[in-house]
Amino acid sequence: MMADNMRWVGTWTTTPAPAEGVAFANQTFRMNARASIGGDRLRVRLSNAYGSRPLLVGAAYLGLRDAGSGVVSGSNKRLSFGGADSVTIAAGALAVSDPVSFALPPLADIAVSIYLPGDLPANFGITGRYARQINYVSPPGDFASSVVMPVGSISGDWLFVSGVDVLASADTGGIVAVGDSLTDANISTLDAYCRWPDQLARRLQARRGGRPMGVMNQGLGGNRILHDIRGDSGLRRFDRDVIAQPGVTHVIVMLGTNDLRNRWAKPEEEVNADQMIAGLKQLAVRAQTAGIKIFGATLTPFENETFLPGAWTPEREKTRQALNEWIREGGAFDSVVDFDRALRDPEHPTSMLPIYDCGDHLHPSDLGYNKMGDAIDLSLFE
């Protein structure tokens, strides 16, 4: 039984989404992640959210990451599920491990290793998410307990692992960052931890005093408020990816850029500011009803982006400006995080300042992502 003065809080998360065009059979997956808050009792969440049939997990371990595919010797702890060493996860569901004693420092790198003995063809519905992180898949066999796992291939996705929770003091809060590729930090340097939620976690740890806060990144490349692309729309996934997160007390939402860009050029999915505002109002109401403070983040400029040429137009820029004005002044959110002001060029505010631009005029550079993390007022979380 959990003490009244303790609660589970997410120290790391990733958003379940369909991982397309991959297949596996009888292999071990070592997925690497960086914690936000530390603790001495942990549990792991595994997801079969997009699986078309049950997923058998033959073994699962949690360790402190060392170099490459290795874990620190002596740190790898076997995980159990209801007392058993294996678990079958129903299609569309997740499994939460039993708690395990584990000395986790704040901002530590961890590795979750899972052995999947079955055949997972491409039509199985592999659950994963683009990571900007190097993860490892073994040759055939169970290597979950290995200190250094043999590598059959490298993956740029987090596969099947969706969260790590820490048993924390009751006053510990949890911040969920929900957004698109600008939140999961597309085009940032691999394994450099330059996502703006990473920088937010570093700042929260570095400050003197203040409420302990876990940071959970639920960014999903291509995500939109109103329509599905890869995975579910913001409106569809909000309950699962925000409200259901352990210990969540605050959410920062940065969605709308991909609604504007309409990457698939579907006329029926062209949106206006009123439609996006209506969607964001719904997210605000749902968060506040659950007792969660919600902060709206303004959309950063993307004039003449090269990632998807032609996606920016003067008309869409007017819509972005109207949406940002509503985010700042509309009163639906508990507060505002002004990423637009942090990154825009003061002399040409429809574009990013060049030092914050990765070069495609849509995604920030490493410096730009960190600037976003620096733009968040930490007093919002007290």
CORCORKA-V692413 format. One record per pair of residues at least 24 apart in sequence whose C-alpha atoms are under 7 Angstrom apart, sorted by the first residue. I is the first residue (numbers start at 1). GAP is how many residues later the second one is. If there is no record, write none. Layout:
((I	GAP) (I	GAP))
This chain:
((5	164) (5	165) (6	161) (6	162) (6	163) (6	164) (7	160) (7	161) (7	162) (7	163) (7	240) (8	157) (8	158) (8	159) (8	160) (8	238) (8	239) (9	156) (9	157) (9	158) (9	159) (9	165) (9	205) (9	237) (9	238) (10	153) (10	154) (10	155) (10	156) (10	164) (10	204) (10	206) (10	235) (10	236) (10	237) (11	24) (11	25) (11	26) (11	153) (11	154) (11	155) (11	203) (11	204) (11	205) (12	24) (12	151) (12	152) (12	203) (12	204) (13	149) (13	150) (13	151) (13	203) (13	204) (13	205) (14	148) (14	149) (14	203) (14	204) (15	114) (15	147) (15	203) (15	204) (15	205) (15	226) (16	33) (16	111) (16	112) (16	113) (16	146) (17	33) (17	110) (17	111) (17	112) (17	213) (17	214) (18	32) (18	107) (18	108) (18	109) (18	110) (18	212) (18	213) (19	107) (19	108) (19	109) (19	110) (21	101) (22	100) (23	97) (23	98) (23	99) (24	95) (24	96) (24	97) (25	92) (25	93) (25	94) (25	95) (26	90) (26	91) (26	92) (26	93) (26	114) (26	115) (27	88) (27	89) (27	90) (27	110) (27	111) (27	112) (27	113) (27	114) (27	115) (28	85) (28	86) (28	87) (28	88) (28	109) (28	110) (28	113) (28	114) (28	115) (28	116) (29	84) (29	85) (29	86) (29	107) (29	108) (29	109) (30	81) (30	82) (30	83) (30	84) (30	105) (30	106) (30	107) (31	80) (31	81) (31	82) (31	104) (31	105) (31	127) (32	78) (32	79) (32	80) (32	103) (33	76) (33	77) (33	78) (34	73) (34	74) (34	75) (34	76) (35	71) (35	72) (35	73) (35	74) (36	70) (36	71) (36	165) (36	178) (36	179) (37	69) (37	70) (37	176) (37	177) (38	66) (38	67) (38	68) (38	128) (39	64) (39	65) (39	66) (39	127) (39	128) (39	129) (40	61) (40	62) (40	63) (40	64) (41	58) (41	59) (41	60) (41	61) (41	125) (41	126) (42	57) (42	58) (42	59) (42	60) (42	123) (42	124) (42	125) (43	53) (43	54) (43	55) (43	56) (43	57) (43	121) (43	122) (43	123) (44	52) (44	53) (44	119) (44	120) (44	121) (45	49) (45	50) (45	51) (45	52) (45	116) (45	117) (45	118) (45	119) (46	48) (46	49) (46	50) (46	114) (46	115) (46	116) (47	46) (47	47) (47	48) (47	80) (47	113) (47	114) (47	115) (48	41) (48	42) (48	43) (48	44) (48	45) (48	46) (48	79) (48	112) (49	42) (49	43) (49	44) (49	45) (49	78) (50	41) (50	42) (50	75) (50	76) (50	77) (51	40) (51	41) (51	73) (51	74) (51	75) (51	76) (52	39) (52	72) (52	73) (53	37) (53	38) (53	71) (54	34) (54	35) (54	36) (54	37) (55	33) (55	34) (55	35) (56	31) (56	32) (56	33) (56	60) (56	62) (57	29) (57	30) (57	31) (57	57) (57	58) (57	59) (58	28) (58	29) (58	57) (58	58) (58	59) (59	26) (59	27) (59	55) (59	56) (59	85) (60	53) (60	54) (60	55) (60	84) (61	51) (61	52) (61	53) (61	83) (61	84) (62	49) (62	50) (62	51) (63	47) (63	48) (63	49) (64	45) (64	46) (64	47) (65	44) (65	45) (65	46) (69	67) (69	79) (69	80) (70	77) (70	78) (70	79) (71	40) (71	76) (71	77) (72	75) (73	74) (76	69) (113	31) (114	30) (115	27) (115	29) (127	32) (127	33) (128	29) (128	30) (128	31) (128	32) (129	28) (129	29) (129	30) (130	26) (130	27) (130	28) (131	25) (131	26) (131	27) (132	24) (132	54) (132	56) (132	58) (132	59) (133	57) (133	58) (134	56) (134	57) (172	39) (172	40) (172	41) (173	39) (173	40) (173	41) (173	74) (173	75) (173	76) (174	39) (174	40) (174	41) (174	73) (174	74) (174	75) (174	76) (175	38) (175	39) (175	40) (175	41) (175	73) (175	74) (175	75) (175	76) (176	39) (176	40) (176	41) (176	42) (176	66) (176	72) (176	74) (176	75) (176	76) (177	39) (177	40) (177	41) (177	42) (177	74) (177	75) (177	76) (178	39) (178	40) (178	41) (178	74) (178	75) (178	76) (179	39) (179	40) (179	41) (179	44) (179	74) (179	75) (179	76) (180	39) (180	40) (180	41) (180	42) (180	43) (180	75) (181	38) (181	39) (181	40) (181	41) (182	181) (183	36) (184	35) (184	36) (184	37) (186	177) (188	177) (188	178) (189	177) (194	172) (194	175) (194	176) (195	174) (195	175) (196	173) (196	174) (196	176) (196	177) (197	176) (199	171) (199	174) (200	173) (200	174) (210	172) (211	171) (222	36) (223	35) (224	31) (224	32) (224	34) (224	35) (225	30) (225	31) (225	34) (225	51) (225	54) (226	53) (235	48) (243	44) (249	43) (249	44) (250	42) (250	43) (250	44) (251	42) (251	43) (251	44) (252	42) (252	43) (252	44) (252	45) (253	42) (253	43) (253	44) (254	42) (254	43) (254	44) (254	45) (257	42) (260	56) (261	50) (261	51) (272	47) (273	46) (273	49) (273	50) (277	46) (281	51) (284	48) (284	49) (293	41) (294	39) (294	40) (295	38) (295	39) (295	40) (295	41) (295	42) (296	31) (296	37) (296	39) (296	40) (296	41) (297	39) (297	40) (297	41) (297	42) (298	26) (298	29) (298	39) (298	40) (298	41) (298	42) (299	25) (299	40) (299	41) (300	39) (300	40) (300	43) (301	39) (301	43) (301	49) (301	50) (301	51) (302	48) (302	49) (302	50) (302	59) (302	60) (303	47) (303	48) (303	58) (304	57) (305	55) (305	56) (305	57) (306	54) (306	55) (307	53) (307	55) (337	39) (339	33) (339	36) (342	30) (342	33) (343	25))
